[in-house]
Amino acid sequence: MSKRTFTDPSFHQVMESHDDMIINPTERESGLSSRRQFLRGGLGLLAVGIAGLTTAKTPWALQTDPALIDGPFIGFNPIPVVTDPLFDDVIVPPGYIATPFFSWGDPVESDAVDWLPDASNSWQEQLKQAGDNHDGMHFFAFPGEPDRGLLVINHEYSNPTLHPEGIKIINNRRHPDDVKKEQAAHGLSVIEVCQSADGIWHRVYPSAYNRRITAFTPMQLSGPVAGHESVKTMADMDGKTVLGTLNNCANGFTPWGTYLACEENWHNYFVNHDETDYQQRVSHHRYGISTSPLAKNYGWNTVDPRFDATPVPEAAHLGYVNEPNRFGWVVEIDPFEPDSVPIKRTAFGRFSRECVAPALAENGQMAFYSGDDTRGEYIYKFVPSQRYDETVPQRNRNLLDDGVLYVARFDDNGQGEWLALHHGNNGLTVANGFEDQQSVLINARAAADRLGATPMDRPEWAAVNPNNRDVYVSLTNNHLRGSEFEINAANPRADNHHGQIITLREHNNDPAATAFEWELFVLAGEKENSASAPNLTGNIQGDIFSSPDGLGFDADGRLWILTDYDDDEPVMASMGCNQMLCADPVTREIKRFLVGPRGCEITGITWSPDYTTLWVNVQHPGISYPASDGQTRPRSTTVIIRKNDGGVIGT
């Protein structure tokens, strides 16, 4: 099959390079000499250390719950890796079928026009169509109707394929209509779906519930930071209304039926051309806002002034210098109220948040776990002050506006501590640049630096085991570990290309605990008996993979792992195309369930209430998926997966 190239293939490599920019200053300020002395011992010594770290303990489930010794049954036959550079499809095990379900450009809102294969749809048309780069998502069943629900899907960012001739920059300036189309392709889609008598799910169109949320959608700032001086701009003198949401990667949900979108790499959309002001403004430089003429992503600042955060002395609130402070939050959306205003919940704190995985105890105590997806950043949790009470639904609606944000410190002995980001304590004082609790939340990274949190290998998704509330966090990779970041027990490999998954168990199994135990669940990479270098060798019991990203648990406790690596990178040659795998948390057996088209990321996962249907996202396929004809413009796509016999996925 021939391959037609629509855009510069380096686009996603450039996007990935933004993650390589070291923003956390704490490691570079510590002892490089001791780190270099450690590395002189060689990678062979490092491999011995890894083996000891990961096999010394008996798996927790075996220690504490004999009923789970056999683990959740994984009944499918695993599929092989696919290394063909022209592979342009989705494959699943025998007995399953995977079908494209919802693609970029599909109609969402009423009166939407059809997607045009030459990408000539206008920005006004894009506003009513599915956005680009599908990512985190969740299915919400209608009360009492398990065969009818709403699927909410993040659209993380836009690809050059959004335009007929890719991204154009002429005389250091973007075209306004191109920028508006990209802004329209960001955000989320809400679509109604239903299951017919034959077990097949269909889209409902038109539907009063179908909705697009974009970078233009008005949103309410709520919680401690709402109305604070640091979020006021010349366009919003009250500091309570924000236009849009950006770079929504992973997600969360609440037991009261709302969706939580997470604003990840929002900082790449902004510039501050005043380098003196930039260096003095922690809320800019600690997050890596650009000082170049164009923002790292897209250069919207050349035509949309709110993305230029350079201070304007003569303007109210210095113009848009505070606009970046209005992004990086958790956005709560009520999918069942299509006219509702999305709410940015500022009590969660501000960083490049990947997800907010919820944990709910029997007494109503909740916690939400998040990774900050940049090399050398931290793992957080937010604990609401009040407990969830299903008998008082109205009170739950404001439960996320008050609580404590914590950041994790991982000790080498397998213990850990949640450090509270609370103004006035542990150096979070005026003398150290934190004027109030609002400044702590806005500058959560700097506050975590001060507390001595552990820099991690790109912490991304979190997932909570429904059987015991253990928390699993994917650490995707960090090739700068050992050179720019110190090796430690939780991040044990230098030049870490393949990543790992770490598991946390709260003290007394309490989501509000401030102490936890941790262990490495798996080190991704090549087989231990392979000829690969030690830093590329993992300890996987089963099928190899690299760069774990998305995570999700089904009702039986199977852990589903989704990957995101550059399949053209030489060290990924044996990994093939990106994939989805299934893991038994007890035995740690891992089987490959799905392989996606070349150039894609596999991301986003959700199930029907009976777990007989699974939706997963194929983001930025590189050739022509879902047409798979080698000619059609590729489209990010939600894929629906079922068993031929209608049974539970994974059994």
C-alpha positions in Angstrom: 0.0 0.0 0.0 1.3 3.4 -0.9 1.4 6.1 1.7 0.3 9.7 1.1 1.8 12.3 3.3 -0.5 15.2 4.1 1.7 17.2 6.5 5.3 17.5 7.8 5.9 14.2 9.7 8.0 16.0 12.2 5.0 17.8 13.7 4.5 15.4 16.6 8.2 15.1 17.2 8.2 18.9 17.7 5.3 18.7 20.0 7.1 15.9 22.0 10.2 18.1 22.2 8.3 20.6 24.3 8.1 17.9 27.0 11.9 17.6 26.8 12.3 21.2 28.0 13.3 21.0 31.7 11.1 23.3 33.7 11.7 22.0 37.2 14.7 23.8 38.6 15.1 21.8 41.8 17.2 18.9 40.4 19.7 21.1 38.6 20.2 23.0 41.8 21.1 19.9 43.7 24.3 17.8 43.7 25.2 16.8 40.1 28.5 15.4 41.3 26.9 12.7 43.4 24.7 11.7 40.5 27.6 11.4 38.1 29.5 9.3 40.7 26.5 7.0 40.9 26.4 6.6 37.1 30.1 5.7 36.9 29.0 2.3 38.3 27.6 1.5 34.9 24.3 0.3 33.6 25.0 -3.3 34.6 25.0 -2.2 38.3 21.8 -0.3 37.7 20.1 -3.4 36.3 20.9 -5.3 39.5 19.4 -2.5 41.5 16.2 -2.6 39.5 15.8 -6.3 40.0 16.1 -5.9 43.7 13.6 -3.1 43.8 10.9 -4.8 41.9 11.0 -8.4 43.2 11.7 -7.9 46.9 8.1 -7.6 47.9 5.1 -10.0 47.6 2.3 -8.3 45.6 0.0 -6.5 48.0 -3.2 -8.3 46.8 -1.6 -11.6 47.7 -0.6 -10.3 51.1 -4.0 -9.0 52.1 -6.8 -10.6 50.1 -6.5 -14.4 49.6 -9.8 -14.3 47.6 -8.0 -12.5 44.9 -5.0 -14.9 44.6 -6.1 -16.0 41.1 -6.6 -12.4 40.0 -9.2 -11.3 37.5 -9.4 -13.7 34.6 -7.9 -12.6 31.3 -9.4 -14.8 28.8 -8.3 -13.6 25.4 -5.4 -14.8 23.3 -2.8 -12.0 23.0 -1.9 -10.5 19.6 1.6 -9.9 18.4 3.3 -6.6 17.9 3.0 -5.0 14.4 6.1 -3.5 13.1 5.0 -2.8 9.5 5.6 1.0 8.8 2.5 1.0 6.5 0.1 -0.6 9.0 -3.1 1.4 8.9 -5.7 -0.4 10.9 -6.8 -1.6 14.4 -6.5 -5.2 15.3 -7.9 -7.0 18.3 -7.8 -10.7 19.4 -9.8 -13.5 17.7 -13.4 -13.3 18.9 -13.5 -9.5 19.0 -14.4 -6.8 16.5 -13.2 -3.2 16.5 -15.2 -0.7 14.5 -14.6 3.1 13.9 -17.4 4.9 15.8 -16.8 8.7 16.0 -14.1 10.6 14.0 -12.8 14.1 13.7 -15.3 16.1 11.6 -18.4 14.0 12.3 -21.5 16.0 13.0 -22.2 16.7 16.6 -24.6 19.7 17.0 -27.8 20.0 15.0 -27.4 21.3 11.5 -23.7 20.4 11.3 -22.4 19.9 7.8 -20.5 16.8 6.7 -16.8 16.6 7.0 -14.9 17.4 3.8 -12.0 15.1 3.0 -9.9 18.0 1.7 -10.2 19.7 5.1 -11.9 22.8 3.6 -14.6 23.0 6.3 -14.7 26.5 7.7 -14.1 27.3 11.4 -17.8 28.0 11.8 -18.5 24.5 10.5 -15.9 23.0 12.8 -17.7 24.4 15.8 -20.5 21.9 15.2 -18.3 19.0 14.3 -16.2 16.6 16.3 -12.9 18.1 17.4 -9.5 16.8 16.8 -7.2 14.4 18.7 -9.7 12.4 20.8 -8.3 11.7 24.2 -9.8 10.9 27.6 -13.5 10.1 27.7 -16.3 8.7 29.9 -19.7 7.0 29.3 -22.6 8.3 31.4 -25.7 6.1 31.4 -29.1 7.7 31.7 -30.6 6.9 35.1 -32.4 3.5 34.8 -31.4 3.2 31.2 -28.1 1.2 30.8 -28.6 0.9 27.1 -28.7 4.7 26.6 -26.2 7.3 27.6 -23.8 10.2 26.8 -20.3 9.7 25.7 -18.0 12.7 26.6 -14.7 12.9 24.7 -11.8 15.3 25.1 -10.2 16.9 22.0 -6.7 17.5 23.2 -5.2 19.6 20.4 -5.3 19.9 16.6 -3.1 18.4 13.9 -1.8 20.2 10.7 -4.3 18.0 8.8 -7.0 20.3 10.1 -6.2 22.6 7.2 -6.0 21.8 3.5 -2.3 22.7 3.3 -1.2 22.3 7.0 -0.2 25.1 9.4 0.9 28.2 7.6 2.9 31.0 9.2 3.4 34.0 6.8 5.6 36.9 8.0 5.5 35.5 11.5 1.8 35.6 11.6 -1.1 33.1 11.5 -4.3 33.6 9.4 -7.2 34.5 11.8 -9.6 32.0 10.3 -7.0 29.2 10.6 -6.5 30.0 14.3 -10.3 30.1 14.9 -10.6 26.7 13.2 -7.9 25.3 15.6 -9.7 26.8 18.6 -12.9 25.3 17.4 -11.3 21.8 17.1 -10.1 22.0 20.8 -12.3 21.2 23.7 -14.8 18.4 24.1 -17.8 16.6 22.4 -20.8 15.3 24.2 -22.8 12.8 22.0 -25.8 10.7 22.8 -25.5 6.9 22.1 -27.9 4.0 22.4 -27.8 0.2 22.1 -30.2 -1.5 19.8 -31.8 -4.9 20.4 -29.0 -6.7 18.6 -26.5 -5.3 21.1 -24.9 -2.8 18.7 -24.3 0.8 19.9 -25.3 3.7 17.6 -25.0 7.5 17.7 -28.2 9.5 18.3 -28.3 12.4 15.9 -29.7 14.9 16.2 -30.0 15.0 20.0 -30.8 17.8 22.4 -27.8 16.5 24.5 -25.2 16.7 21.7 -22.8 19.5 22.4 -19.4 21.0 21.4 -17.3 22.8 24.0 -14.4 24.7 22.5 -11.8 27.3 23.2 -14.6 29.9 22.7 -17.0 28.5 25.3 -17.6 30.8 28.3 -16.7 29.1 31.6 -17.0 30.0 35.2 -14.0 30.3 37.6 -15.0 28.8 41.0 -13.4 28.1 44.3 -10.6 30.0 46.1 -9.0 31.7 43.1 -12.2 33.0 41.5 -12.2 36.8 41.5 -8.6 37.0 42.8 -6.5 39.8 41.4 -4.2 37.2 39.7 -6.9 36.0 37.3 -8.3 39.4 36.3 -7.7 40.7 32.7 -8.6 43.7 30.7 -11.4 41.6 29.2 -12.6 40.1 32.5 -12.3 42.8 35.2 -14.1 40.5 37.7 -11.8 37.5 37.2 -14.7 35.0 37.1 -15.3 34.2 33.4 -12.9 32.4 31.1 -13.3 31.7 27.4 -12.6 28.1 26.6 -10.5 25.2 27.7 -7.3 23.9 26.2 -5.2 20.8 25.8 -7.7 18.5 27.5 -5.8 15.2 27.8 -7.1 12.7 30.4 -10.1 13.2 32.5 -12.1 12.2 35.6 -15.7 11.9 36.7 -17.8 12.2 39.8 -20.3 10.0 41.5 -22.9 12.7 41.0 -22.7 12.3 37.2 -20.4 15.1 36.0 -17.4 15.0 33.8 -14.0 16.4 34.8 -11.8 17.6 31.9 -8.1 18.3 32.7 -6.1 21.1 31.1 -2.7 19.7 30.4 0.0 21.5 28.3 -1.9 24.9 28.2 1.4 26.8 28.8 2.5 26.1 25.2 -0.2 28.4 23.9 1.1 31.6 25.6 4.0 34.0 25.2 5.5 36.8 27.3 7.9 38.9 25.3 9.2 40.9 28.3 12.0 38.6 29.5 12.6 40.6 32.7 8.9 40.4 33.6 8.9 36.7 32.6 11.8 35.8 35.0 10.1 37.7 37.9 6.7 36.1 37.3 6.7 32.6 38.8 3.3 31.8 37.3 5.0 32.2 33.8 8.5 30.8 34.1 7.8 27.8 36.4 5.3 26.5 33.8 7.5 27.2 30.7 5.5 29.9 28.9 7.4 30.9 25.7 9.4 34.2 25.3 9.7 33.6 21.5 7.8 35.6 18.9 5.3 32.7 18.5 3.9 30.4 21.2 5.3 26.9 21.1 2.0 25.6 19.9 0.4 27.2 16.8 1.3 30.9 17.4 -2.2 32.0 18.2 -0.8 35.0 19.9 -0.1 36.6 16.5 -3.8 37.2 15.9 -5.6 36.6 19.2 -4.3 39.0 21.9 -5.4 37.0 24.9 -2.6 34.5 24.2 0.0 37.3 24.4 0.7 37.5 28.2 3.3 40.3 27.7 2.4 43.0 30.3 0.8 46.2 28.8 1.5 48.9 31.4 -1.3 51.3 30.2 -4.0 48.6 30.1 -6.2 47.5 33.0 -4.7 44.5 34.9 -1.7 44.9 32.5 -3.7 43.5 29.6 -3.6 39.7 29.4 -0.6 39.0 31.6 -2.9 37.0 33.9 -4.6 35.0 31.1 -2.3 32.0 31.6 -3.4 31.8 35.2 -6.9 31.0 34.0 -5.8 27.7 32.5 -4.4 24.5 34.0 -7.5 23.8 36.1 -10.0 20.9 36.4 -13.2 21.8 34.4 -16.4 20.3 35.6 -19.1 19.7 33.0 -22.7 18.5 33.4 -23.3 16.4 30.3 -27.0 16.0 31.1 -27.6 19.8 31.1 -26.6 21.0 27.6 -27.1 24.7 28.5 -25.0 24.5 31.7 -21.8 26.6 32.0 -18.6 24.6 32.6 -16.9 25.4 35.8 -13.1 25.6 36.4 -12.6 24.3 39.9 -9.6 26.1 41.3 -9.3 24.3 44.6 -7.6 21.5 42.6 -4.6 23.6 42.0 -3.0 24.6 38.7 -0.4 22.6 36.7 -0.2 20.5 33.5 -2.7 18.1 34.9 -3.2 14.8 33.1 -6.2 13.3 34.9 -8.3 13.3 38.1 -8.9 9.7 39.0 -11.5 9.5 41.7 -11.4 7.2 44.8 -14.5 6.8 47.0 -14.6 5.2 50.4 -17.6 3.5 52.0 -18.0 6.5 54.3 -18.1 9.0 51.4 -14.6 10.2 51.7 -13.1 11.1 48.3 -9.8 11.8 46.8 -8.8 12.6 43.2 -5.3 11.6 41.9 -3.4 13.4 39.2 -0.1 13.4 37.4 1.7 16.6 36.1 2.8 15.5 32.7 6.2 17.0 32.2 9.6 15.3 32.8 10.6 15.7 36.4 7.2 16.9 37.8 5.0 15.5 40.5 2.0 13.4 41.5 -0.8 15.1 43.4 -4.1 14.4 45.0 -7.0 16.6 46.0 -9.1 15.7 49.0 -12.5 17.5 49.3 -13.3 18.9 52.7 -16.7 17.4 52.8 -17.7 13.8 52.1 -19.9 12.7 49.2 -23.5 12.0 50.3 -25.8 10.7 47.6 -28.8 11.7 49.7 -27.9 15.4 49.4 -27.2 15.9 45.7 -27.3 19.7 45.8 -24.5 19.9 48.3 -22.3 17.6 46.2 -22.5 20.1 43.3 -20.2 22.4 45.3 -18.1 19.7 46.9 -15.1 20.4 44.6 -14.7 24.0 45.7 -13.1 23.4 49.0 -10.4 20.9 50.0 -6.7 20.2 50.4 -4.2 19.7 47.6 -1.3 17.4 48.3 1.9 16.5 46.5 3.7 13.1 46.9 7.1 12.4 48.3 8.4 8.9 47.6 11.0 7.6 50.1 13.4 4.9 49.0 12.1 2.5 51.7 8.7 2.1 50.0 7.0 4.6 52.2 5.6 7.9 51.1 4.0 11.1 52.4 1.4 13.4 51.0 2.6 17.0 51.6 -0.2 19.6 52.0 0.1 22.7 49.8 -1.3 24.9 52.5 -0.4 28.6 52.8 1.6 29.4 56.0 3.0 25.9 56.5 6.3 24.3 55.5 7.8 27.4 53.9 4.7 28.4 51.9 4.9 31.9 53.3 5.0 35.5 52.1 8.7 35.6 52.8 9.1 32.8 50.2 6.9 34.5 47.6 3.5 32.9 48.4 1.3 35.8 49.4 -1.9 33.8 50.1 -3.5 30.4 49.4 -4.5 31.6 46.0 -0.9 32.1 45.0 -0.1 28.6 46.3 -2.8 27.1 44.1 -1.8 29.1 41.0 1.8 28.3 41.5 1.3 24.7 42.7 4.6 23.5 41.0 6.6 26.1 42.9 4.9 25.2 46.1 5.6 21.5 45.5 9.3 22.4 44.9 9.4 24.1 48.3 7.9 21.1 50.0 10.4 18.7 48.6 8.1 16.6 46.5 9.7 13.8 44.4 10.3 14.6 40.7 8.9 11.7 38.6 9.4 10.3 35.1 6.5 12.1 33.4 3.6 11.2 35.6 0.5 10.9 33.5 -2.8 8.9 34.1 -3.9 7.4 37.4 -6.4 4.7 38.0 -8.0 3.3 41.1 -8.4 -0.5 41.6 -12.1 -1.1 42.4 -11.2 -4.1 44.6 -9.0 -2.4 47.1 -8.5 1.3 46.1 -4.9 0.9 45.3 -3.8 3.7 43.0 -1.8 3.0 39.8 0.1 5.9 38.1 1.8 5.7 34.7 5.3 7.2 34.5 5.6 7.3 30.7 9.4 7.8 30.3 12.2 10.2 31.0 15.4 9.9 29.0 16.9 12.7 31.1 16.8 10.6 34.3 20.3 10.1 35.5 21.6 13.2 33.7 19.3 16.0 34.7 17.3 14.1 37.4 18.6 12.0 40.1 18.0 8.3 40.1 15.9 7.0 43.1 13.9 3.9 44.0 10.7 5.2 42.4 12.5 6.3 39.2 15.4 3.7 39.1 16.6 3.8 35.4 18.9 6.2 33.8 18.1 7.1 30.2 14.6 5.8 30.8 12.9 5.4 27.4 10.3 2.9 28.3 8.8 4.1 31.6 7.1 2.3 34.5 3.8 2.0 36.4 3.9 2.7 40.2 1.3 1.6 42.7 0.3 3.5 45.9 -1.6 2.1 48.9 -3.0 4.7 51.3 -2.5 4.2 55.1 -5.6 2.3 56.4 -6.9 2.4 52.9 -8.2 5.9 53.6 -8.3 8.3 50.6 -7.6 11.2 53.0 -4.5 9.6 54.5 -1.3 11.6 54.5 1.0 8.5 54.5 1.1 5.7 51.9 3.2 2.7 50.8 4.4 2.3 47.2 6.0 -0.2 44.9 6.8 -0.5 41.3 4.1 -2.5 39.5 6.1 -3.0 36.3 9.1 -1.7 34.4 8.2 -1.5 30.7 10.7 -2.4 28.1 12.3 -5.4 26.4 12.3 -8.9 27.8 14.9 -9.5 30.5 16.6 -12.2 28.5 17.0 -9.9 25.4 20.2 -8.5 24.1 19.0 -4.9 24.9 20.9 -2.6 27.1 19.9 -2.7 30.8 18.2 0.7 30.6 15.9 -0.7 27.8 15.1 -3.9 29.6 12.0 -4.3 31.7 10.5 -7.0 33.9 7.2 -7.5 32.1 5.5 -10.9 32.7 4.0 -11.3 29.3 3.9 -9.0 26.3 6.4 -6.2 25.9 5.3 -2.5 25.7 6.8 0.9 26.1 5.7 4.3 27.5 2.5 3.5 29.5 0.2 6.4 29.3 -3.6 5.8 29.6 -4.8 3.5 32.5 -8.2 2.2 33.4 -9.7 -0.5 35.5 -12.8 -2.5 34.6 -15.3 -3.7 37.2 -13.5 -7.0 37.7 -10.2 -5.3 38.5 -8.4 -5.9 35.2 -5.9 -3.0 34.6 -5.9 -1.7 31.0 -2.7 0.0 29.8 -2.5 2.3 26.8 0.8 3.4 25.2 2.2 6.5 23.7 5.6 6.4 22.1 7.1 7.5 18.7 7.0 4.3 16.7 9.6 5.6 14.3 12.2 6.0 17.1 14.9 3.4 16.8 14.6 2.2 20.4 11.0 1.4 19.7 11.6 -0.9 16.7 10.6 -4.1 18.5 7.6 -2.4 20.1 5.9 -1.8 16.8 2.8 0.4 16.7 1.2 1.7 19.8 -1.0 -0.7 21.7 -3.4 -1.5 24.5 -2.7 -4.3 27.0 -4.5 -5.9 29.9 -2.8 -6.7 33.2 -3.7 -8.8 36.2 -2.8 -6.7 39.3 -2.2 -9.8 41.3 -0.2 -12.1 39.1 1.1 -9.2 37.0 0.5 -11.1 33.8 0.2 -8.7 30.9 -1.4 -9.5 27.5 -1.6 -7.4 24.4 -5.2 -6.7 23.4 -5.1 -4.1 20.6 -2.6 -2.6 18.1 -3.4 0.7 16.4 -2.4 2.2 13.1 1.2 3.5 12.5 1.9 6.9 14.0 -1.0 7.0 16.4 -1.3 7.1 20.2 -3.8 4.8 21.9 -5.7 6.7 24.5 -9.0 7.2 26.3 -11.0 4.3 27.6 -14.5 3.7 28.9 -17.1 1.0 29.0 -20.8 0.4 28.8 -22.4 -0.4 32.3 -22.3 -4.1 31.7 -18.7 -4.0 30.3 -19.7 -5.8 27.1 -18.7 -2.8 25.1 -15.4 -0.8 25.2 -14.6 2.5 23.6 -11.0 3.5 23.0 -9.4 6.4 21.1 -6.9 6.4 18.2 -5.3 9.8 18.3 -3.4 11.3 15.3 -3.1 8.2 13.1 -0.2 8.7 10.7 -1.5 7.4 7.3 -5.2 7.3 6.4 -7.1 5.6 9.3 -10.1 5.1 9.6 -10.5 5.0 5.8 -7.3 2.8 5.7 -7.0 3.3 1.9 -3.6 5.0 1.9 -5.1 8.1 0.3 -7.7 9.7 2.6 -6.7 12.3 5.2 -6.3 10.5 8.6 -8.7 11.3 11.4 -8.5 10.8 15.1 -11.2 8.3 15.9 -13.1 6.7 18.7 -13.2 2.9 18.2 -15.9 0.6 19.6 -15.0 -2.9 20.6 -17.3 -5.9 21.3 -17.0 -9.7 21.6 -18.6 -11.7 18.9 -20.6 -13.6 21.6 -21.6 -10.4 23.4 -19.7 -11.2 26.5 -17.7 -9.1 28.9 -14.6 -7.6 27.4 -11.4 -9.3 28.6 -13.0 -12.6 29.8 
